[in-house]
């Protein structure tokens, strides 16, 4: 380990806080009724959607070891459970974690 | 200073059927275990989640440390992967800013901006009067942040008992939570298009550049959604 852990943590947190900090500075000049605000709102949602799609389609880490097909089935079933339970978020999340562990263990 | 009525109202967001606690805990348990395997102490792991509180950033930090990257490279890699926090902050703060509230609250509480807290706030801000939204937000942020820190400790302690199958199960929980939250946020043309196009165009850009695909894909998808929405009455 070349770097001191505490310094690495501080560098990571500064790099993360930078975007949040610049965001507040910009936000002070933007009205919530403006076109600029609506554009940033779209950018925020689309960037998040891209992030989530990437987490599922091209995951880094342990999810990578699970077949595409199984990942998609689990996401599909979890979304169905989400709507069947009237948008309860506890059931689909718990279900997906348990079912994927079992799938991976038995398949 | 902080209106406790609204603070606790926000804090309670981790209870109930819409709770992000399970999803947040699942991913930070995995982070705790990962940091332990990298040689962090429990104190350093807590310090990391306490100060950063953004999952992809912590993952990149871990990967960079493994390959022995320099501090400047770690800074750039983390900044790039967490740059999505910029549009998220700009899309949230104008809803919370009120002339009667001191500025320090905004600069301090922007630390709480992460996907789950952001989605909860976006889902609930309309029911709170504008002047009190920042205190409500600080409540949400404190609650989700506390869950993340506690889960990091649990993951660190439990890491010896977490086998590969369990870690895979933990890894899917967060994307599932986010997917469901995004689906329920699709209430206008602009947001529905942003989410749909982002989920399609983002991964397409992966073939051009894995590092930049989220920002490029998000930028194109969001701009197209904005333009179409503006033409069709949002």
Interface residues (C-beta under 8 A of the other chain):
Chain A: X1 X2 X3 X5 X6 X7 X8 X9 X10 X11 X12 X13 X14 X15 X16 X17 X18 X19 X20 X21 X22 X23 X24 X26 X27 X28 X30 X31 X32 X35 X37 X38 X39 X40 X41 X42 X43 X44 X45 X46 X47 X48 X49 X50 X51 X52 X53 X54 X55 X56 X57 X58 X59 X60 X61 X62 X63 X65 X66 X71 X74 X75 X78 X79 X82 X85 X87 X88 X89 X90 X92 X93 X94 X96 X97 X98 X100 X101 X102 X104 X105
Chain B: X17 X18 X19 X20 X22 X23 X26 X30 X38 X39 X40 X44 X47 X48 X51 X52 X53 X54 X56 X57 X58 X59 X60 X61 X63 X64 X65 X68 X70 X71 X74 X75 X76 X78 X79 X82 X83 X84 X85 X86 X87 X88 X89 X90 X91 X92 X93 X94 X95 X97 X106 X107 X110 X111 X113 X115 X118 X119 X164 X165 X166 X167 X168 X169 X170 X171 X172 X173 X174 X175 X176 X177 X178 X179 X180 X181 X182 X183 X184 X185 X190 X191 X193 X194 X195 X196 X197 X198 X199 X200 X201 X202 X203 X205 X206 X210 X213 X214 X215 X217 X218 X219 X221 X222 X223 X225 X226 X229 X230 X234
